Amino acid sequence: IPLRADGSNRDQAGAIFFSAPTAESLAAAIDRYEAVRSQFNPAALRANAGRFNIAQFRREICRVSGELLSGQA
């Protein structure tokens, strides 16, 4: 349940967000999660989380850095 940087609390498929760094906002997000937790697909969540692994990060940072350095970005 991550804090949404823009302050909104619009949830997305596979994620429940909280809008402010307060206990109340986090508690509300937990309540929303508890209400829909059976709708989450663990395999789909793991697959999505795989986009953020270290190897993927390295590939993307190298790709973006290369584009920036070559003026393609």
N, CA, C and O atoms as CSV, one atom per row, in Angstrom:
chain,resi,resn,atom,element,x,y,z
A,1,ILE,N,N,0.866,-1.170,0.000
A,1,ILE,CA,C,0.000,0.000,0.000
A,1,ILE,C,C,0.910,1.229,0.000
A,1,ILE,O,O,1.248,1.735,1.070
A,2,PRO,N,N,1.313,1.721,-1.173
A,2,PRO,CA,C,2.228,2.862,-1.252
A,2,PRO,C,C,1.525,4.218,-1.162
A,2,PRO,O,O,0.337,4.351,-1.457
A,3,LEU,N,N,2.293,5.202,-0.749
A,3,LEU,CA,C,1.836,6.595,-0.749
A,3,LEU,C,C,1.861,7.087,-2.187
A,3,LEU,O,O,2.873,6.948,-2.874
A,4,ARG,N,N,0.768,7.655,-2.642
A,4,ARG,CA,C,0.721,8.203,-3.998
A,4,ARG,C,C,1.317,9.607,-3.964
A,4,ARG,O,O,0.876,10.463,-3.198
A,5,ALA,N,N,2.316,9.825,-4.798
A,5,ALA,CA,C,3.060,11.082,-4.783
A,5,ALA,C,C,2.202,12.300,-5.092
A,5,ALA,O,O,2.465,13.386,-4.575
A,6,ASP,N,N,1.174,12.134,-5.932
A,6,ASP,CA,C,0.374,13.302,-6.302
A,6,ASP,C,C,-0.730,13.614,-5.299
A,6,ASP,O,O,-1.494,14.560,-5.495
A,7,GLY,N,N,-0.822,12.828,-4.225
A,7,GLY,CA,C,-1.792,13.114,-3.177
A,7,GLY,C,C,-3.176,12.548,-3.405
A,7,GLY,O,O,-4.032,12.649,-2.527
A,8,SER,N,N,-3.418,11.950,-4.570
A,8,SER,CA,C,-4.736,11.364,-4.804
A,8,SER,C,C,-4.788,9.975,-4.175
A,8,SER,O,O,-3.758,9.418,-3.795
A,9,ASN,N,N,-5.975,9.431,-4.072
A,9,ASN,CA,C,-6.076,8.074,-3.546
A,9,ASN,C,C,-6.767,7.148,-4.541
A,9,ASN,O,O,-7.417,6.180,-4.149
A,10,ARG,N,N,-6.625,7.449,-5.824
A,10,ARG,CA,C,-7.211,6.601,-6.862
A,10,ARG,C,C,-6.450,5.284,-6.913
A,10,ARG,O,O,-5.257,5.255,-7.213
A,11,ASP,N,N,-7.144,4.212,-6.621
A,11,ASP,CA,C,-6.517,2.907,-6.660
A,11,ASP,C,C,-6.452,2.414,-8.100
A,11,ASP,O,O,-7.224,2.849,-8.954
A,12,GLN,N,N,-5.526,1.506,-8.353
A,12,GLN,CA,C,-5.366,0.929,-9.680
A,12,GLN,C,C,-5.376,-0.581,-9.546
A,12,GLN,O,O,-5.262,-1.119,-8.444
A,13,ALA,N,N,-5.513,-1.258,-10.670
A,13,ALA,CA,C,-5.467,-2.715,-10.641
A,13,ALA,C,C,-4.148,-3.158,-10.016
A,13,ALA,O,O,-3.073,-2.780,-10.482
A,14,GLY,N,N,-4.234,-3.940,-8.989
A,14,GLY,CA,C,-3.033,-4.457,-8.352
A,14,GLY,C,C,-2.443,-3.556,-7.299
A,14,GLY,O,O,-1.392,-3.879,-6.745
A,15,ALA,N,N,-3.074,-2.443,-6.999
A,15,ALA,CA,C,-2.501,-1.540,-5.995
A,15,ALA,C,C,-3.590,-0.751,-5.286
A,15,ALA,O,O,-4.580,-0.338,-5.890
A,16,ILE,N,N,-3.387,-0.556,-4.019
A,16,ILE,CA,C,-4.215,0.321,-3.196
A,16,ILE,C,C,-3.267,1.411,-2.705
A,16,ILE,O,O,-2.209,1.105,-2.156
A,17,PHE,N,N,-3.627,2.653,-2.893
A,17,PHE,CA,C,-2.767,3.767,-2.504
A,17,PHE,C,C,-3.359,4.529,-1.331
A,17,PHE,O,O,-4.564,4.478,-1.086
A,18,PHE,N,N,-2.498,5.236,-0.610
A,18,PHE,CA,C,-3.003,6.201,0.364
A,18,PHE,C,C,-2.471,7.564,-0.016
A,18,PHE,O,O,-1.390,7.677,-0.593
A,19,SER,N,N,-3.238,8.614,0.308
A,19,SER,CA,C,-2.994,9.925,-0.281
A,19,SER,C,C,-2.175,10.885,0.559
A,19,SER,O,O,-1.635,11.856,0.030
A,20,ALA,N,N,-2.071,10.639,1.841
A,20,ALA,CA,C,-1.332,11.556,2.712
A,20,ALA,C,C,-0.521,10.734,3.708
A,20,ALA,O,O,-0.943,9.644,4.094
A,21,PRO,N,N,0.625,11.236,4.125
A,21,PRO,CA,C,1.452,10.493,5.080
A,21,PRO,C,C,0.915,10.602,6.509
A,21,PRO,O,O,1.589,11.098,7.411
A,22,THR,N,N,-0.310,10.127,6.684
A,22,THR,CA,C,-0.939,10.160,8.005
A,22,THR,C,C,-1.469,8.772,8.341
A,22,THR,O,O,-1.732,7.958,7.456
A,23,ALA,N,N,-1.618,8.524,9.628
A,23,ALA,CA,C,-2.166,7.241,10.069
A,23,ALA,C,C,-3.583,7.051,9.545
A,23,ALA,O,O,-3.963,5.941,9.172
A,24,GLU,N,N,-4.357,8.112,9.515
A,24,GLU,CA,C,-5.739,8.019,9.058
A,24,GLU,C,C,-5.818,7.629,7.586
A,24,GLU,O,O,-6.632,6.787,7.204
A,25,SER,N,N,-4.981,8.236,6.772
A,25,SER,CA,C,-4.983,7.937,5.344
A,25,SER,C,C,-4.544,6.495,5.096
A,25,SER,O,O,-5.139,5.797,4.275
A,26,LEU,N,N,-3.513,6.052,5.797
A,26,LEU,CA,C,-3.054,4.673,5.659
A,26,LEU,C,C,-4.129,3.703,6.138
A,26,LEU,O,O,-4.364,2.681,5.493
A,27,ALA,N,N,-4.779,4.003,7.250
A,27,ALA,CA,C,-5.841,3.136,7.769
A,27,ALA,C,C,-6.989,3.016,6.772
A,27,ALA,O,O,-7.547,1.932,6.603
A,28,ALA,N,N,-7.346,4.112,6.113
A,28,ALA,CA,C,-8.413,4.074,5.111
A,28,ALA,C,C,-8.012,3.185,3.932
A,28,ALA,O,O,-8.840,2.442,3.406
A,29,ALA,N,N,-6.752,3.257,3.519
A,29,ALA,CA,C,-6.275,2.414,2.422
A,29,ALA,C,C,-6.294,0.945,2.831
A,29,ALA,O,O,-6.653,0.083,2.029
A,30,ILE,N,N,-5.915,0.658,4.055
A,30,ILE,CA,C,-5.963,-0.725,4.541
A,30,ILE,C,C,-7.401,-1.227,4.550
A,30,ILE,O,O,-7.659,-2.370,4.173
A,31,ASP,N,N,-8.330,-0.392,4.971
A,31,ASP,CA,C,-9.748,-0.771,4.950
A,31,ASP,C,C,-10.213,-1.066,3.525
A,31,ASP,O,O,-10.944,-2.031,3.301
A,32,ARG,N,N,-9.789,-0.231,2.547
A,32,ARG,CA,C,-10.165,-0.475,1.152
A,32,ARG,C,C,-9.580,-1.801,0.672
A,32,ARG,O,O,-10.246,-2.567,-0.025
A,33,TYR,N,N,-8.326,-2.065,1.054
A,33,TYR,CA,C,-7.691,-3.332,0.677
A,33,TYR,C,C,-8.450,-4.520,1.263
A,33,TYR,O,O,-8.743,-5.483,0.554
A,34,GLU,N,N,-8.762,-4.453,2.536
A,34,GLU,CA,C,-9.476,-5.555,3.189
A,34,GLU,C,C,-10.804,-5.840,2.493
A,34,GLU,O,O,-11.230,-6.993,2.423
A,35,ALA,N,N,-11.455,-4.810,1.982
A,35,ALA,CA,C,-12.751,-4.980,1.318
A,35,ALA,C,C,-12.635,-5.687,-0.034
A,35,ALA,O,O,-13.597,-6.306,-0.487
A,36,VAL,N,N,-11.470,-5.602,-0.683
A,36,VAL,CA,C,-11.317,-6.162,-2.034
A,36,VAL,C,C,-10.188,-7.181,-2.148
A,36,VAL,O,O,-9.860,-7.601,-3.258
A,37,ARG,N,N,-9.600,-7.579,-1.061
A,37,ARG,CA,C,-8.403,-8.428,-1.106
A,37,ARG,C,C,-8.603,-9.714,-1.885
A,37,ARG,O,O,-7.654,-10.205,-2.495
A,38,SER,N,N,-9.800,-10.275,-1.887
A,38,SER,CA,C,-10.040,-11.523,-2.618
A,38,SER,C,C,-9.990,-11.319,-4.130
A,38,SER,O,O,-9.903,-12.293,-4.877
A,39,GLN,N,N,-10.044,-10.084,-4.588
A,39,GLN,CA,C,-10.005,-9.791,-6.020
A,39,GLN,C,C,-8.583,-9.728,-6.569
A,39,GLN,O,O,-8.394,-9.712,-7.785
A,40,PHE,N,N,-7.582,-9.692,-5.694
A,40,PHE,CA,C,-6.195,-9.633,-6.138
A,40,PHE,C,C,-5.728,-11.015,-6.577
A,40,PHE,O,O,-6.016,-12.012,-5.914
A,41,ASN,N,N,-5.017,-11.075,-7.677
A,41,ASN,CA,C,-4.476,-12.319,-8.209
A,41,ASN,C,C,-2.993,-12.373,-7.839
A,41,ASN,O,O,-2.196,-11.625,-8.405
A,42,PRO,N,N,-2.605,-13.245,-6.901
A,42,PRO,CA,C,-1.208,-13.283,-6.454
A,42,PRO,C,C,-0.205,-13.487,-7.583
A,42,PRO,O,O,0.855,-12.861,-7.577
A,43,ALA,N,N,-0.514,-14.345,-8.551
A,43,ALA,CA,C,0.420,-14.576,-9.659
A,43,ALA,C,C,0.600,-13.313,-10.497
A,43,ALA,O,O,1.716,-12.994,-10.907
A,44,ALA,N,N,-0.485,-12.600,-10.751
A,44,ALA,CA,C,-0.396,-11.356,-11.525
A,44,ALA,C,C,0.378,-10.293,-10.752
A,44,ALA,O,O,1.138,-9.526,-11.343
A,45,LEU,N,N,0.190,-10.244,-9.446
A,45,LEU,CA,C,0.930,-9.277,-8.630
A,45,LEU,C,C,2.424,-9.573,-8.653
A,45,LEU,O,O,3.236,-8.655,-8.763
A,46,ARG,N,N,2.794,-10.857,-8.548
A,46,ARG,CA,C,4.215,-11.225,-8.611
A,46,ARG,C,C,4.809,-10.869,-9.966
A,46,ARG,O,O,5.924,-10.354,-10.046
A,47,ALA,N,N,4.065,-11.145,-11.029
A,47,ALA,CA,C,4.556,-10.823,-12.374
A,47,ALA,C,C,4.768,-9.324,-12.523
A,47,ALA,O,O,5.770,-8.892,-13.093
A,48,ASN,N,N,3.841,-8.535,-12.019
A,48,ASN,CA,C,3.978,-7.081,-12.089
A,48,ASN,C,C,5.173,-6.613,-11.261
A,48,ASN,O,O,5.929,-5.747,-11.701
A,49,ALA,N,N,5.344,-7.172,-10.081
A,49,ALA,CA,C,6.465,-6.775,-9.223
A,49,ALA,C,C,7.805,-7.110,-9.874
A,49,ALA,O,O,8.808,-6.447,-9.612
A,50,GLY,N,N,7.821,-8.131,-10.717
A,50,GLY,CA,C,9.049,-8.506,-11.408
A,50,GLY,C,C,9.611,-7.400,-12.276
A,50,GLY,O,O,10.802,-7.394,-12.586
A,51,ARG,N,N,8.761,-6.464,-12.670
A,51,ARG,CA,C,9.243,-5.329,-13.471
A,51,ARG,C,C,10.202,-4.455,-12.685
A,51,ARG,O,O,10.924,-3.645,-13.266
A,52,PHE,N,N,10.215,-4.611,-11.376
A,52,PHE,CA,C,11.012,-3.739,-10.526
A,52,PHE,C,C,12.202,-4.458,-9.903
A,52,PHE,O,O,12.761,-3.979,-8.916
A,53,ASN,N,N,12.598,-5.601,-10.463
A,53,ASN,CA,C,13.743,-6.312,-9.891
A,53,ASN,C,C,15.045,-5.621,-10.292
A,53,ASN,O,O,15.059,-4.751,-11.162
A,54,ILE,N,N,16.119,-6.017,-9.656
A,54,ILE,CA,C,17.413,-5.345,-9.858
A,54,ILE,C,C,17.889,-5.463,-11.304
A,54,ILE,O,O,18.355,-4.481,-11.881
A,55,ALA,N,N,17.778,-6.648,-11.892
A,55,ALA,CA,C,18.244,-6.827,-13.272
A,55,ALA,C,C,17.469,-5.928,-14.230
A,55,ALA,O,O,18.053,-5.307,-15.118
A,56,GLN,N,N,16.166,-5.861,-14.048
A,56,GLN,CA,C,15.345,-4.997,-14.904
A,56,GLN,C,C,15.714,-3.534,-14.699
A,56,GLN,O,O,15.795,-2.778,-15.667
A,57,PHE,N,N,15.938,-3.126,-13.457
A,57,PHE,CA,C,16.343,-1.748,-13.173
A,57,PHE,C,C,17.643,-1.420,-13.901
A,57,PHE,O,O,17.761,-0.368,-14.529
A,58,ARG,N,N,18.609,-2.315,-13.814
A,58,ARG,CA,C,19.903,-2.068,-14.477
A,58,ARG,C,C,19.734,-1.922,-15.987
A,58,ARG,O,O,20.311,-1.025,-16.601
A,59,ARG,N,N,18.937,-2.813,-16.576
A,59,ARG,CA,C,18.707,-2.720,-18.029
A,59,ARG,C,C,18.084,-1.377,-18.396
A,59,ARG,O,O,18.523,-0.718,-19.338
A,60,GLU,N,N,17.074,-0.982,-17.657
A,60,GLU,CA,C,16.369,0.265,-17.975
A,60,GLU,C,C,17.229,1.494,-17.724
A,60,GLU,O,O,17.204,2.435,-18.518
A,61,ILE,N,N,17.993,1.504,-16.627
A,61,ILE,CA,C,18.836,2.673,-16.345
A,61,ILE,C,C,19.924,2.796,-17.414
A,61,ILE,O,O,20.283,3.905,-17.810
A,62,CYS,N,N,20.446,1.667,-17.877
A,62,CYS,CA,C,21.438,1.715,-18.958
A,62,CYS,C,C,20.806,2.196,-20.258
A,62,CYS,O,O,21.394,2.998,-20.983
A,63,ARG,N,N,19.611,1.706,-20.546
A,63,ARG,CA,C,18.926,2.117,-21.775
A,63,ARG,C,C,18.625,3.609,-21.755
A,63,ARG,O,O,18.921,4.316,-22.718
A,64,VAL,N,N,18.043,4.088,-20.670
A,64,VAL,CA,C,17.680,5.504,-20.575
A,64,VAL,C,C,18.931,6.376,-20.573
A,64,VAL,O,O,18.965,7.418,-21.228
A,65,SER,N,N,19.951,5.956,-19.843
A,65,SER,CA,C,21.205,6.725,-19.819
A,65,SER,C,C,21.801,6.817,-21.214
A,65,SER,O,O,22.258,7.879,-21.635
A,66,GLY,N,N,21.793,5.695,-21.928
A,66,GLY,CA,C,22.315,5.689,-23.293
A,66,GLY,C,C,21.548,6.630,-24.198
A,66,GLY,O,O,22.139,7.347,-25.005
A,67,GLU,N,N,20.226,6.628,-24.063
A,67,GLU,CA,C,19.410,7.540,-24.868
A,67,GLU,C,C,19.714,8.992,-24.536
A,67,GLU,O,O,19.843,9.827,-25.431
A,68,LEU,N,N,19.829,9.289,-23.255
A,68,LEU,CA,C,20.116,10.668,-22.849
A,68,LEU,C,C,21.485,11.117,-23.344
A,68,LEU,O,O,21.642,12.236,-23.833
A,69,LEU,N,N,22.467,10.244,-23.215
A,69,LEU,CA,C,23.820,10.607,-23.633
A,69,LEU,C,C,23.939,10.747,-25.150
A,69,LEU,O,O,24.771,11.512,-25.639
A,70,SER,N,N,23.119,10.018,-25.889
A,70,SER,CA,C,23.186,10.112,-27.349
A,70,SER,C,C,22.227,11.160,-27.909
A,70,SER,O,O,22.179,11.383,-29.119
A,71,GLY,N,N,21.465,11.803,-27.020
A,71,GLY,CA,C,20.541,12.843,-27.448
A,71,GLY,C,C,19.240,12.333,-28.029
A,71,GLY,O,O,18.529,13.091,-28.688
A,72,GLN,N,N,18.905,11.072,-27.808
A,72,GLN,CA,C,17.676,10.494,-28.350
A,72,GLN,C,C,16.472,10.713,-27.447
A,72,GLN,O,O,15.339,10.519,-27.889
A,73,ALA,N,N,16.677,11.102,-26.226
A,73,ALA,CA,C,15.552,11.236,-25.286
A,73,ALA,C,C,14.896,12.581,-25.398
A,73,ALA,O,O,13.935,12.862,-24.682
